[in-house]
Amino acid sequence: MKNCPTYEKFCEMVFDDLKRHWQGRWSDSELRAQMNEQKDIIEREYEGATQKLRSGEITEQIFQNGCVNSVAYCLYLLY
């Protein structure tokens, strides 16, 4: 089984990427509040990504870059 980041680590990676998209236009607390409002999307994407990683369908690099970035970009587009 592949080593999967915890949900908390995944959220931190999404937060860091989302913060880059917003480039200082929102405070950290505002970004975290927005993420909290979309928790269902983040949880669903995390579960799907971890299943794909564990099955070998994707690599750790794709998990960290592709899956994290897609969630952050999705949240960016929502706002």
C-alpha positions in Angstrom: 0.0 0.0 0.0 1.2 3.5 -0.9 1.9 6.0 1.9 -1.0 8.4 1.8 -1.0 11.8 3.4 -3.5 12.2 6.2 -6.7 14.2 5.5 -5.2 17.0 7.5 -2.0 17.1 5.5 -4.0 17.0 2.3 -6.0 20.0 3.5 -2.8 21.9 4.3 -1.5 21.2 0.8 -4.8 22.4 -0.7 -4.6 25.5 1.5 -1.1 26.3 0.4 -2.0 25.9 -3.2 -5.2 27.9 -2.8 -3.2 30.7 -1.1 -0.9 30.9 -4.1 -4.0 31.3 -6.4 -5.3 34.2 -4.3 -1.9 35.8 -3.9 -2.7 37.7 -0.7 -6.2 38.9 -1.7 -7.7 37.0 1.2 -6.3 36.4 4.7 -5.5 32.9 5.9 -8.5 32.9 8.1 -10.8 33.8 5.2 -9.3 31.1 3.1 -9.7 28.5 5.9 -13.4 29.6 6.3 -14.0 29.1 2.6 -12.4 25.7 2.7 -14.5 24.8 5.7 -17.7 25.7 3.7 -16.6 23.3 1.0 -15.5 20.5 3.3 -17.7 18.0 1.5 -15.9 18.6 -1.8 -12.4 18.3 -0.2 -13.4 15.1 1.6 -14.8 13.5 -1.5 -11.8 14.3 -3.6 -9.4 13.2 -0.8 -11.2 9.8 -0.6 -11.1 9.3 -4.4 -7.4 10.3 -4.6 -6.3 8.0 -1.7 -8.1 5.1 -3.3 -6.4 5.7 -6.6 -3.0 6.1 -4.9 -3.5 2.9 -2.8 -4.5 0.9 -5.9 -1.5 2.1 -7.9 -3.7 3.9 -10.4 -1.8 7.2 -9.7 1.6 7.9 -8.2 2.4 9.9 -5.1 3.6 12.8 -7.4 0.3 12.8 -9.2 -1.5 12.7 -5.8 0.4 15.6 -4.5 0.5 17.7 -7.6 -2.5 16.8 -9.7 -5.1 16.0 -7.0 -4.2 18.7 -4.6 -4.0 21.3 -7.4 -7.3 20.3 -8.9 -9.1 20.7 -5.5 -7.5 24.1 -4.9 -8.3 25.3 -8.4 -11.9 24.1 -8.0 -12.2 26.1 -4.8 -10.6 29.1 -6.5 -13.2 28.9 -9.3 -16.0 28.8 -6.8 -15.0 32.1 -5.4 
